[in-house]
Amino acid sequence: MRAAVLGPLRLHIDDEEIQLQAPKERAIVSVLALRAPDAVSSDVLIDAAWGAGAPLDAPELFRSAIRRLHAQMG
């Protein structure tokens, strides 16, 4: 996997560009790419996606976003 985060987020897997439409998913992938290969806590990723105004159900919404990302990436 290759990610470009300067300018628009571009994500490539096996030379195929993956389109991430949801802003929250783009935020999660950007933080993961910038911090690779280190582990990133879900709290940090939730903060990146929702900021200080995160809804009470942000952990569940985060898990849903991760499931969608896994599905998109095969």
All heavy atoms as a GROMACS GRO file, in nm:
protein
  558
    1MET      N    1   0.085  -0.117   0.000
    1MET     CA    2   0.000   0.000   0.000
    1MET      C    3   0.089   0.123   0.000
    1MET      O    4   0.191   0.128   0.067
    1MET     CB    5  -0.091   0.001   0.123
    1MET     CG    6  -0.179   0.122   0.126
    1MET     SD    7  -0.312   0.119   0.248
    1MET     CE    8  -0.223   0.131   0.399
    2ARG      N    9   0.048   0.222  -0.075
    2ARG     CA   10   0.119   0.349  -0.086
    2ARG      C   11   0.016   0.460  -0.064
    2ARG      O   12  -0.092   0.458  -0.121
    2ARG     CB   13   0.179   0.359  -0.226
    2ARG     CG   14   0.296   0.444  -0.241
    2ARG     CD   15   0.363   0.423  -0.379
    2ARG     NE   16   0.273   0.384  -0.485
    2ARG     CZ   17   0.226   0.467  -0.578
    2ARG    NH1   18   0.259   0.593  -0.577
    2ARG    NH2   19   0.147   0.423  -0.672
    3ALA      N   20   0.052   0.557   0.020
    3ALA     CA   21  -0.037   0.669   0.046
    3ALA      C   22   0.038   0.799   0.023
    3ALA      O   23   0.153   0.813   0.065
    3ALA     CB   24  -0.090   0.663   0.189
    4ALA      N   25  -0.027   0.892  -0.044
    4ALA     CA   26   0.026   1.026  -0.062
    4ALA      C   27  -0.065   1.121   0.013
    4ALA      O   28  -0.187   1.122  -0.010
    4ALA     CB   29   0.030   1.062  -0.210
    5VAL      N   30  -0.008   1.197   0.106
    5VAL     CA   31  -0.092   1.282   0.191
    5VAL      C   32  -0.066   1.432   0.170
    5VAL      O   33  -0.135   1.514   0.229
    5VAL     CB   34  -0.076   1.246   0.341
    5VAL    CG1   35  -0.130   1.108   0.368
    5VAL    CG2   36   0.068   1.259   0.386
    6LEU      N   37   0.033   1.467   0.089
    6LEU     CA   38   0.053   1.608   0.057
    6LEU      C   39  -0.036   1.641  -0.061
    6LEU      O   40  -0.028   1.579  -0.166
    6LEU     CB   41   0.200   1.635   0.024
    6LEU     CG   42   0.296   1.615   0.140
    6LEU    CD1   43   0.439   1.635   0.094
    6LEU    CD2   44   0.263   1.709   0.254
    7GLY      N   45  -0.124   1.738  -0.044
    7GLY     CA   46  -0.227   1.763  -0.143
    7GLY      C   47  -0.343   1.668  -0.113
    7GLY      O   48  -0.360   1.624   0.000
    8PRO      N   49  -0.420   1.633  -0.213
    8PRO     CA   50  -0.532   1.540  -0.189
    8PRO      C   51  -0.479   1.402  -0.150
    8PRO      O   52  -0.376   1.357  -0.202
    8PRO     CB   53  -0.605   1.532  -0.322
    8PRO     CG   54  -0.539   1.627  -0.413
    8PRO     CD   55  -0.414   1.677  -0.350
    9LEU      N   56  -0.548   1.336  -0.060
    9LEU     CA   57  -0.509   1.200  -0.019
    9LEU      C   58  -0.523   1.107  -0.138
    9LEU      O   59  -0.626   1.104  -0.205
    9LEU     CB   60  -0.598   1.151   0.095
    9LEU     CG   61  -0.578   1.005   0.136
    9LEU    CD1   62  -0.439   0.985   0.196
    9LEU    CD2   63  -0.685   0.961   0.233
   10ARG      N   64  -0.416   1.033  -0.166
   10ARG     CA   65  -0.420   0.931  -0.272
   10ARG      C   66  -0.370   0.802  -0.211
   10ARG      O   67  -0.262   0.797  -0.151
   10ARG     CB   68  -0.333   0.975  -0.389
   10ARG     CG   69  -0.388   1.102  -0.454
   10ARG     CD   70  -0.307   1.145  -0.569
   10ARG     NE   71  -0.318   1.040  -0.672
   10ARG     CZ   72  -0.261   1.049  -0.789
   10ARG    NH1   73  -0.193   1.156  -0.821
   10ARG    NH2   74  -0.273   0.952  -0.877
   11LEU      N   75  -0.447   0.698  -0.227
   11LEU     CA   76  -0.416   0.568  -0.171
   11LEU      C   77  -0.410   0.466  -0.284
   11LEU      O   78  -0.502   0.456  -0.364
   11LEU     CB   79  -0.524   0.529  -0.069
   11LEU     CG   80  -0.506   0.400   0.007
   11LEU    CD1   81  -0.382   0.407   0.096
   11LEU    CD2   82  -0.628   0.374   0.093
   12HIS      N   83  -0.298   0.393  -0.291
   12HIS     CA   84  -0.279   0.293  -0.397
   12HIS      C   85  -0.250   0.158  -0.333
   12HIS      O   86  -0.168   0.148  -0.242
   12HIS     CB   87  -0.162   0.330  -0.488
   12HIS     CG   88  -0.185   0.455  -0.564
   12HIS    ND1   89  -0.239   0.455  -0.690
   12HIS    CD2   90  -0.164   0.585  -0.532
   12HIS    CE1   91  -0.248   0.579  -0.733
   12HIS    NE2   92  -0.203   0.660  -0.638
   13ILE      N   93  -0.317   0.056  -0.383
   13ILE     CA   94  -0.291  -0.082  -0.343
   13ILE      C   95  -0.270  -0.160  -0.472
   13ILE      O   96  -0.358  -0.163  -0.559
   13ILE     CB   97  -0.406  -0.141  -0.261
   13ILE    CG1   98  -0.424  -0.061  -0.132
   13ILE    CG2   99  -0.380  -0.289  -0.230
   13ILE    CD1  100  -0.542  -0.102  -0.048
   14ASP      N  101  -0.152  -0.222  -0.484
   14ASP     CA  102  -0.118  -0.297  -0.605
   14ASP      C  103  -0.142  -0.214  -0.731
   14ASP      O  104  -0.206  -0.259  -0.826
   14ASP     CB  105  -0.198  -0.428  -0.612
   14ASP     CG  106  -0.164  -0.522  -0.498
   14ASP    OD1  107  -0.050  -0.518  -0.448
   14ASP    OD2  108  -0.253  -0.598  -0.458
   15ASP      N  109  -0.095  -0.090  -0.730
   15ASP     CA  110  -0.107   0.003  -0.844
   15ASP      C  111  -0.250   0.041  -0.878
   15ASP      O  112  -0.275   0.100  -0.983
   15ASP     CB  113  -0.036  -0.052  -0.968
   15ASP     CG  114   0.114  -0.058  -0.947
   15ASP    OD1  115   0.168   0.031  -0.877
   15ASP    OD2  116   0.177  -0.151  -1.001
   16GLU      N  117  -0.346   0.008  -0.794
   16GLU     CA  118  -0.484   0.049  -0.814
   16GLU      C  119  -0.516   0.158  -0.713
   16GLU      O  120  -0.494   0.142  -0.593
   16GLU     CB  121  -0.580  -0.068  -0.795
   16GLU     CG  122  -0.726  -0.030  -0.813
   16GLU     CD  123  -0.819  -0.149  -0.788
   16GLU    OE1  124  -0.775  -0.263  -0.798
   16GLU    OE2  125  -0.936  -0.123  -0.758
   17GLU      N  126  -0.568   0.271  -0.762
   17GLU     CA  127  -0.602   0.380  -0.672
   17GLU      C  128  -0.735   0.351  -0.603
   17GLU      O  129  -0.833   0.316  -0.668
   17GLU     CB  130  -0.609   0.514  -0.745
   17GLU     CG  131  -0.628   0.629  -0.650
   17GLU     CD  132  -0.604   0.764  -0.713
   17GLU    OE1  133  -0.562   0.771  -0.830
   17GLU    OE2  134  -0.628   0.864  -0.644
   18ILE      N  135  -0.736   0.365  -0.473
   18ILE     CA  136  -0.857   0.345  -0.393
   18ILE      C  137  -0.915   0.482  -0.364
   18ILE      O  138  -0.846   0.572  -0.315
   18ILE     CB  139  -0.824   0.273  -0.259
   18ILE    CG1  140  -0.749   0.142  -0.283
   18ILE    CG2  141  -0.949   0.254  -0.176
   18ILE    CD1  142  -0.824   0.039  -0.361
   19GLN      N  143  -1.042   0.501  -0.396
   19GLN     CA  144  -1.110   0.628  -0.373
   19GLN      C  145  -1.178   0.625  -0.237
   19GLN      O  146  -1.264   0.540  -0.213
   19GLN     CB  147  -1.215   0.653  -0.482
   19GLN     CG  148  -1.158   0.664  -0.621
   19GLN     CD  149  -1.072   0.788  -0.638
   19GLN    OE1  150  -1.101   0.894  -0.583
   19GLN    NE2  151  -0.964   0.774  -0.713
   20LEU      N  152  -1.138   0.714  -0.150
   20LEU     CA  153  -1.202   0.727  -0.019
   20LEU      C  154  -1.287   0.853  -0.023
   20LEU      O  155  -1.235   0.964  -0.030
   20LEU     CB  156  -1.097   0.737   0.092
   20LEU     CG  157  -1.003   0.618   0.106
   20LEU    CD1  158  -0.899   0.646   0.213
   20LEU    CD2  159  -1.080   0.492   0.138
   21GLN      N  160  -1.418   0.836  -0.022
   21GLN     CA  161  -1.509   0.950  -0.034
   21GLN      C  162  -1.540   1.015   0.100
   21GLN      O  163  -1.554   1.136   0.108
   21GLN     CB  164  -1.639   0.905  -0.102
   21GLN     CG  165  -1.620   0.848  -0.240
   21GLN     CD  166  -1.554   0.945  -0.335
   21GLN    OE1  167  -1.581   1.065  -0.333
   21GLN    NE2  168  -1.465   0.895  -0.419
   22ALA      N  169  -1.550   0.935   0.204
   22ALA     CA  170  -1.591   0.989   0.334
   22ALA      C  171  -1.476   1.066   0.400
   22ALA      O  172  -1.366   1.013   0.414
   22ALA     CB  173  -1.638   0.876   0.425
   23PRO      N  174  -1.499   1.191   0.438
   23PRO     CA  175  -1.393   1.270   0.500
   23PRO      C  176  -1.334   1.205   0.626
   23PRO      O  177  -1.214   1.213   0.649
   23PRO     CB  178  -1.463   1.402   0.536
   23PRO     CG  179  -1.581   1.409   0.446
   23PRO     CD  180  -1.622   1.267   0.421
   24LYS      N  181  -1.416   1.139   0.703
   24LYS     CA  182  -1.367   1.076   0.826
   24LYS      C  183  -1.274   0.959   0.793
   24LYS      O  184  -1.172   0.940   0.860
   24LYS     CB  185  -1.483   1.033   0.913
   24LYS     CG  186  -1.561   1.158   0.956
   24LYS     CD  187  -1.653   1.137   1.066
   24LYS     CE  188  -1.732   1.257   1.107
   24LYS     NZ  189  -1.702   1.387   1.060
   25GLU      N  190  -1.306   0.882   0.691
   25GLU     CA  191  -1.218   0.773   0.650
   25GLU      C  192  -1.087   0.828   0.595
   25GLU      O  193  -0.980   0.774   0.622
   25GLU     CB  194  -1.288   0.685   0.547
   25GLU     CG  195  -1.404   0.607   0.608
   25GLU     CD  196  -1.486   0.532   0.506
   25GLU    OE1  197  -1.448   0.526   0.388
   25GLU    OE2  198  -1.592   0.479   0.546
   26ARG      N  199  -1.093   0.939   0.520
   26ARG     CA  200  -0.970   1.001   0.471
   26ARG      C  201  -0.884   1.050   0.588
   26ARG      O  202  -0.762   1.035   0.585
   26ARG     CB  203  -1.002   1.116   0.376
   26ARG     CG  204  -1.060   1.069   0.243
   26ARG     CD  205  -1.059   1.176   0.137
   26ARG     NE  206  -1.116   1.303   0.178
   26ARG     CZ  207  -1.242   1.339   0.160
   26ARG    NH1  208  -1.327   1.257   0.101
   26ARG    NH2  209  -1.284   1.458   0.199
   27ALA      N  210  -0.946   1.105   0.691
   27ALA     CA  211  -0.872   1.152   0.808
   27ALA      C  212  -0.804   1.036   0.879
   27ALA      O  213  -0.686   1.044   0.916
   27ALA     CB  214  -0.965   1.225   0.904
   28ILE      N  215  -0.876   0.925   0.895
   28ILE     CA  216  -0.819   0.806   0.962
   28ILE      C  217  -0.700   0.753   0.883
   28ILE      O  218  -0.593   0.727   0.939
   28ILE     CB  219  -0.929   0.699   0.980
   28ILE    CG1  220  -1.030   0.746   1.085
   28ILE    CG2  221  -0.867   0.565   1.020
   28ILE    CD1  222  -1.158   0.663   1.089
   29VAL      N  223  -0.716   0.737   0.753
   29VAL     CA  224  -0.607   0.683   0.670
   29VAL      C  225  -0.488   0.778   0.669
   29VAL      O  226  -0.373   0.734   0.675
   29VAL     CB  227  -0.657   0.653   0.526
   29VAL    CG1  228  -0.541   0.622   0.433
   29VAL    CG2  229  -0.755   0.538   0.529
   30SER      N  230  -0.513   0.908   0.666
   30SER     CA  231  -0.404   1.005   0.668
   30SER      C  232  -0.320   0.994   0.795
   30SER      O  233  -0.197   0.992   0.790
   30SER     CB  234  -0.458   1.148   0.655
   30SER     OG  235  -0.517   1.167   0.530
   31VAL      N  236  -0.386   0.984   0.909
   31VAL     CA  237  -0.313   0.972   1.036
   31VAL      C  238  -0.236   0.841   1.039
   31VAL      O  239  -0.119   0.838   1.079
   31VAL     CB  240  -0.409   0.982   1.157
   31VAL    CG1  241  -0.338   0.947   1.286
   31VAL    CG2  242  -0.467   1.123   1.166
   32LEU      N  243  -0.297   0.732   0.995
   32LEU     CA  244  -0.226   0.604   0.992
   32LEU      C  245  -0.104   0.610   0.901
   32LEU      O  246   0.003   0.558   0.936
   32LEU     CB  247  -0.321   0.492   0.948
   32LEU     CG  248  -0.430   0.454   1.047
   32LEU    CD1  249  -0.530   0.360   0.982
   32LEU    CD2  250  -0.370   0.392   1.172
   33ALA      N  251  -0.118   0.674   0.786
   33ALA     CA  252  -0.005   0.684   0.693
   33ALA      C  253   0.107   0.770   0.751
   33ALA      O  254   0.225   0.735   0.740
   33ALA     CB  255  -0.054   0.743   0.560
   34LEU      N  256   0.070   0.880   0.814
   34LEU     CA  257   0.172   0.969   0.871
   34LEU      C  258   0.246   0.908   0.989
   34LEU      O  259   0.362   0.940   1.012
   34LEU     CB  260   0.107   1.101   0.913
   34LEU     CG  261   0.062   1.191   0.799
   34LEU    CD1  262  -0.023   1.305   0.851
   34LEU    CD2  263   0.182   1.243   0.722
   35ARG      N  264   0.180   0.818   1.060
   35ARG     CA  265   0.243   0.758   1.178
   35ARG      C  266   0.298   0.618   1.154
   35ARG      O  267   0.348   0.555   1.246
   35ARG     CB  268   0.141   0.755   1.292
   35ARG     CG  269   0.103   0.896   1.334
   35ARG     CD  270   0.052   0.896   1.471
   35ARG     NE  271   0.019   1.031   1.515
   35ARG     CZ  272  -0.022   1.058   1.635
   35ARG    NH1  273  -0.037   0.961   1.723
   35ARG    NH2  274  -0.050   1.180   1.670
   36ALA      N  275   0.287   0.569   1.032
   36ALA     CA  276   0.337   0.434   1.000
   36ALA      C  277   0.487   0.429   1.028
   36ALA      O  278   0.557   0.527   1.005
   36ALA     CB  279   0.308   0.401   0.854
   37PRO      N  280   0.537   0.322   1.076
   37PRO     CA  281   0.476   0.193   1.105
   37PRO      C  282   0.428   0.180   1.250
   37PRO      O  283   0.396   0.070   1.296
   37PRO     CB  284   0.590   0.095   1.079
   37PRO     CG  285   0.711   0.168   1.128
   37PRO     CD  286   0.684   0.314   1.092
   38ASP      N  287   0.419   0.291   1.323
   38ASP     CA  288   0.378   0.285   1.464
   38ASP      C  289   0.228   0.258   1.477
   38ASP      O  290   0.149   0.295   1.390
   38ASP     CB  291   0.410   0.417   1.534
   38ASP     CG  292   0.559   0.445   1.536
   38ASP    OD1  293   0.638   0.348   1.537
   38ASP    OD2  294   0.596   0.564   1.534
   39ALA      N  295   0.192   0.194   1.587
   39ALA     CA  296   0.051   0.172   1.618
   39ALA      C  297  -0.010   0.306   1.659
   39ALA      O  298   0.056   0.392   1.717
   39ALA     CB  299   0.038   0.071   1.732
   40VAL      N  300  -0.137   0.324   1.626
   40VAL     CA  301  -0.209   0.446   1.660
   40VAL      C  302  -0.335   0.404   1.736
   40VAL      O  303  -0.410   0.318   1.690
   40VAL     CB  304  -0.247   0.527   1.534
   40VAL    CG1  305  -0.319   0.655   1.571
   40VAL    CG2  306  -0.124   0.556   1.450
   41SER      N  307  -0.358   0.466   1.850
   41SER     CA  308  -0.474   0.429   1.931
   41SER      C  309  -0.604   0.474   1.865
   41SER      O  310  -0.606   0.571   1.787
   41SER     CB  311  -0.464   0.490   2.071
   41SER     OG  312  -0.489   0.629   2.065
   42SER      N  313  -0.710   0.405   1.896
   42SER     CA  314  -0.841   0.444   1.843
   42SER      C  315  -0.880   0.584   1.891
   42SER      O  316  -0.945   0.658   1.818
   42SER     CB  317  -0.947   0.341   1.880
   42SER     OG  318  -0.958   0.328   2.020
   43ASP      N  319  -0.839   0.622   2.012
   43ASP     CA  320  -0.870   0.757   2.062
   43ASP      C  321  -0.809   0.865   1.973
   43ASP      O  322  -0.873   0.966   1.944
   43ASP     CB  323  -0.820   0.774   2.206
   43ASP     CG  324  -0.901   0.693   2.307
   43ASP    OD1  325  -1.016   0.657   2.276
   43ASP    OD2  326  -0.848   0.667   2.416
   44VAL      N  327  -0.686   0.843   1.930
   44VAL     CA  328  -0.619   0.939   1.841
   44VAL      C  329  -0.691   0.946   1.707
   44VAL      O  330  -0.713   1.054   1.652
   44VAL     CB  331  -0.470   0.902   1.823
   44VAL    CG1  332  -0.406   0.982   1.711
   44VAL    CG2  333  -0.394   0.921   1.954
   45LEU      N  334  -0.731   0.830   1.655
   45LEU     CA  335  -0.799   0.826   1.525
   45LEU      C  336  -0.938   0.887   1.534
   45LEU      O  337  -0.982   0.956   1.441
   45LEU     CB  338  -0.804   0.683   1.473
   45LEU     CG  339  -0.666   0.624   1.443
   45LEU    CD1  340  -0.677   0.475   1.413
   45LEU    CD2  341  -0.599   0.698   1.329
   46ILE      N  342  -1.008   0.864   1.644
   46ILE     CA  343  -1.140   0.924   1.663
   46ILE      C  344  -1.126   1.076   1.670
   46ILE      O  345  -1.203   1.150   1.610
   46ILE     CB  346  -1.209   0.867   1.788
   46ILE    CG1  347  -1.253   0.723   1.760
   46ILE    CG2  348  -1.327   0.953   1.832
   46ILE    CD1  349  -1.299   0.646   1.883
   47ASP      N  350  -1.024   1.123   1.741
   47ASP     CA  351  -1.001   1.267   1.750
   47ASP      C  352  -0.969   1.326   1.613
   47ASP      O  353  -1.015   1.435   1.579
   47ASP     CB  354  -0.889   1.296   1.850
   47ASP     CG  355  -0.873   1.445   1.875
   47ASP    OD1  356  -0.974   1.511   1.906
   47ASP    OD2  357  -0.761   1.494   1.861
   48ALA      N  358  -0.892   1.254   1.533
   48ALA     CA  359  -0.859   1.301   1.398
   48ALA      C  360  -0.983   1.310   1.310
   48ALA      O  361  -0.997   1.402   1.230
   48ALA     CB  362  -0.756   1.209   1.333
   49ALA      N  363  -1.074   1.216   1.327
   49ALA     CA  364  -1.193   1.210   1.243
   49ALA      C  365  -1.303   1.305   1.289
   49ALA      O  366  -1.370   1.367   1.207
   49ALA     CB  367  -1.247   1.067   1.237
   50TRP      N  368  -1.323   1.317   1.419
   50TRP     CA  369  -1.435   1.396   1.471
   50TRP      C  370  -1.394   1.521   1.547
   50TRP      O  371  -1.475   1.609   1.566
   50TRP     CB  372  -1.524   1.310   1.561
   50TRP     CG  373  -1.611   1.218   1.484
   50TRP    CD1  374  -1.735   1.246   1.434
   50TRP    CD2  375  -1.583   1.084   1.445
   50TRP    NE1  376  -1.784   1.138   1.366
   50TRP    CE2  377  -1.692   1.036   1.372
   50TRP    CE3  378  -1.475   1.000   1.466
   50TRP    CZ2  379  -1.698   0.909   1.319
   50TRP    CZ3  380  -1.480   0.872   1.413
   50TRP    CH2  381  -1.590   0.828   1.341
   51GLY      N  382  -1.270   1.526   1.595
   51GLY     CA  383  -1.226   1.642   1.672
   51GLY      C  384  -1.295   1.650   1.807
   51GLY      O  385  -1.352   1.552   1.857
   52ALA      N  386  -1.293   1.768   1.864
   52ALA     CA  387  -1.348   1.789   1.998
   52ALA      C  388  -1.499   1.769   2.003
   52ALA      O  389  -1.555   1.741   2.109
   52ALA     CB  390  -1.312   1.929   2.048
   53GLY      N  391  -1.566   1.780   1.890
   53GLY     CA  392  -1.711   1.765   1.887
   53GLY      C  393  -1.757   1.624   1.857
   53GLY      O  394  -1.865   1.605   1.802
   54ALA      N  395  -1.677   1.526   1.894
   54ALA     CA  396  -1.712   1.386   1.864
   54ALA      C  397  -1.844   1.349   1.932
   54ALA      O  398  -1.866   1.381   2.048
   54ALA     CB  399  -1.601   1.293   1.912
   55PRO      N  400  -1.932   1.281   1.858
   55PRO     CA  401  -2.059   1.238   1.919
   55PRO      C  402  -2.035   1.125   2.019
   55PRO      O  403  -1.928   1.062   2.019
   55PRO     CB  404  -2.141   1.189   1.799
   55PRO     CG  405  -2.039   1.149   1.698
   55PRO     CD  406  -1.922   1.240   1.718
   56LEU      N  407  -2.134   1.100   2.102
   56LEU     CA  408  -2.121   0.994   2.202
   56LEU      C  409  -2.099   0.858   2.139
   56LEU      O  410  -2.033   0.771   2.197
   56LEU     CB  411  -2.244   0.991   2.293
   56LEU     CG  412  -2.260   1.112   2.386
   56LEU    CD1  413  -2.391   1.102   2.463
   56LEU    CD2  414  -2.142   1.125   2.480
   57ASP      N  415  -2.154   0.837   2.020
   57ASP     CA  416  -2.139   0.708   1.954
   57ASP      C  417  -2.017   0.704   1.861
   57ASP      O  418  -2.006   0.616   1.774
   57ASP     CB  419  -2.266   0.668   1.879
   57ASP     CG  420  -2.305   0.765   1.768
   57ASP    OD1  421  -2.251   0.878   1.766
   57ASP    OD2  422  -2.389   0.729   1.686
   58ALA      N  423  -1.922   0.794   1.878
   58ALA     CA  424  -1.802   0.798   1.794
   58ALA      C  425  -1.726   0.665   1.792
   58ALA      O  426  -1.681   0.624   1.686
   58ALA     CB  427  -1.710   0.912   1.836
   59PRO      N  428  -1.711   0.593   1.906
   59PRO     CA  429  -1.641   0.465   1.899
   59PRO      C  430  -1.708   0.365   1.803
   59PRO      O  431  -1.641   0.296   1.727
   59PRO     CB  432  -1.641   0.414   2.043
   59PRO     CG  433  -1.647   0.540   2.125
   59PRO     CD  434  -1.737   0.632   2.045
   60GLU      N  435  -1.840   0.360   1.804
   60GLU     CA  436  -1.911   0.269   1.713
   60GLU      C  437  -1.900   0.318   1.568
   60GLU      O  438  -1.880   0.240   1.476
   60GLU     CB  439  -2.058   0.254   1.752
   60GLU     CG  440  -2.136   0.162   1.660
   60GLU     CD  441  -2.076   0.023   1.645
   60GLU    OE1  442  -2.023  -0.033   1.742
   60GLU    OE2  443  -2.082  -0.031   1.532
   61LEU      N  444  -1.912   0.449   1.548
   61LEU     CA  445  -1.895   0.505   1.414
   61LEU      C  446  -1.754   0.479   1.362
   61LEU      O  447  -1.735   0.451   1.244
   61LEU     CB  448  -1.925   0.655   1.415
   61LEU     CG  449  -2.069   0.694   1.448
   61LEU    CD1  450  -2.078   0.844   1.469
   61LEU    CD2  451  -2.163   0.647   1.339
   62PHE      N  452  -1.655   0.488   1.451
   62PHE     CA  453  -1.516   0.459   1.415
   62PHE      C  454  -1.503   0.313   1.371
   62PHE      O  455  -1.442   0.285   1.268
   62PHE     CB  456  -1.425   0.490   1.533
   62PHE     CG  457  -1.285   0.438   1.516
   62PHE    CD1  458  -1.198   0.499   1.428
   62PHE    CD2  459  -1.242   0.329   1.588
   62PHE    CE1  460  -1.069   0.451   1.412
   62PHE    CE2  461  -1.113   0.281   1.574
   62PHE     CZ  462  -1.027   0.342   1.485
   63ARG      N  463  -1.560   0.221   1.446
   63ARG     CA  464  -1.552   0.079   1.409
   63ARG      C  465  -1.618   0.055   1.273
   63ARG      O  466  -1.568  -0.022   1.192
   63ARG     CB  467  -1.614  -0.009   1.518
   63ARG     CG  468  -1.525  -0.020   1.642
   63ARG     CD  469  -1.576  -0.122   1.742
   63ARG     NE  470  -1.698  -0.078   1.809
   63ARG     CZ  471  -1.700   0.000   1.917
   63ARG    NH1  472  -1.589   0.046   1.969
   63ARG    NH2  473  -1.816   0.035   1.973
   64SER      N  474  -1.728   0.123   1.247
   64SER     CA  475  -1.795   0.110   1.117
   64SER      C  476  -1.705   0.163   1.005
   64SER      O  477  -1.697   0.102   0.898
   64SER     CB  478  -1.927   0.187   1.116
   64SER     OG  479  -2.018   0.130   1.205
   65ALA      N  480  -1.639   0.274   1.030
   65ALA     CA  481  -1.547   0.330   0.929
   65ALA      C  482  -1.432   0.235   0.902
   65ALA      O  483  -1.393   0.215   0.786
   65ALA     CB  484  -1.495   0.467   0.976
   66ILE      N  485  -1.380   0.172   1.006
   66ILE     CA  486  -1.270   0.077   0.989
   66ILE      C  487  -1.317  -0.044   0.909
   66ILE      O  488  -1.246  -0.093   0.820
   66ILE     CB  489  -1.213   0.034   1.126
   66ILE    CG1  490  -1.144   0.153   1.195
   66ILE    CG2  491  -1.118  -0.085   1.112
   66ILE    CD1  492  -1.026   0.209   1.119
   67ARG      N  493  -1.439  -0.091   0.936
   67ARG     CA  494  -1.493  -0.206   0.859
   67ARG      C  495  -1.505  -0.168   0.710
   67ARG      O  496  -1.472  -0.247   0.622
   67ARG     CB  497  -1.629  -0.249   0.915
   67ARG     CG  498  -1.618  -0.332   1.042
   67ARG     CD  499  -1.750  -0.396   1.079
   67ARG     NE  500  -1.852  -0.300   1.117
   67ARG     CZ  501  -1.870  -0.253   1.240
   67ARG    NH1  502  -1.793  -0.291   1.338
   67ARG    NH2  503  -1.967  -0.166   1.265
   68ARG      N  504  -1.553  -0.046   0.682
   68ARG     CA  505  -1.565  -0.002   0.542
   68ARG      C  506  -1.427   0.006   0.475
   68ARG      O  507  -1.410  -0.033   0.360
   68ARG     CB  508  -1.637   0.133   0.534
   68ARG     CG  509  -1.786   0.124   0.554
   68ARG     CD  510  -1.857   0.254   0.518
   68ARG     NE  511  -1.809   0.368   0.596
   68ARG     CZ  512  -1.850   0.401   0.718
   68ARG    NH1  513  -1.942   0.328   0.778
   68ARG    NH2  514  -1.802   0.508   0.779
   69LEU      N  515  -1.330   0.058   0.550
   69LEU     CA  516  -1.194   0.066   0.495
   69LEU      C  517  -1.137  -0.071   0.463
   69LEU      O  518  -1.079  -0.092   0.358
   69LEU     CB  519  -1.103   0.142   0.592
   69LEU     CG  520  -1.124   0.292   0.600
   69LEU    CD1  521  -1.049   0.352   0.719
   69LEU    CD2  522  -1.080   0.358   0.470
   70HIS      N  523  -1.158  -0.166   0.556
   70HIS     CA  524  -1.111  -0.303   0.532
   70HIS      C  525  -1.177  -0.360   0.406
   70HIS      O  526  -1.111  -0.424   0.325
   70HIS     CB  527  -1.142  -0.392   0.652
   70HIS     CG  528  -1.040  -0.386   0.758
   70HIS    ND1  529  -0.922  -0.458   0.755
   70HIS    CD2  530  -1.035  -0.314   0.873
   70HIS    CE1  531  -0.850  -0.432   0.862
   70HIS    NE2  532  -0.916  -0.343   0.935
   71ALA      N  533  -1.306  -0.336   0.390
   71ALA     CA  534  -1.378  -0.389   0.273
   71ALA      C  535  -1.325  -0.327   0.145
   71ALA      O  536  -1.310  -0.396   0.043
   71ALA     CB  537  -1.527  -0.364   0.289
   72GLN      N  538  -1.296  -0.197   0.147
   72GLN     CA  539  -1.247  -0.129   0.027
   72GLN      C  540  -1.107  -0.177  -0.010
   72GLN      O  541  -1.073  -0.175  -0.128
   72GLN     CB  542  -1.243   0.022   0.050
   72GLN     CG  543  -1.377   0.089   0.041
   72GLN     CD  544  -1.362   0.239   0.056
   72GLN    OE1  545  -1.329   0.287   0.163
   72GLN    NE2  546  -1.385   0.309  -0.051
   73MET      N  547  -1.030  -0.214   0.088
   73MET     CA  548  -0.892  -0.251   0.061
   73MET      C  549  -0.872  -0.398   0.036
   73MET      O  550  -0.760  -0.444   0.018
   73MET     CB  551  -0.804  -0.202   0.177
   73MET     CG  552  -0.802  -0.054   0.184
   73MET     SD  553  -0.699   0.002   0.318
   73MET     CE  554  -0.753   0.170   0.333
   74GLY      N  555  -0.981  -0.470   0.036
   74GLY     CA  556  -0.974  -0.611   0.000
   74GLY      C  557  -0.929  -0.696   0.111
   74GLY      O  558  -0.880  -0.796   0.116
   0.00000   0.00000   0.00000
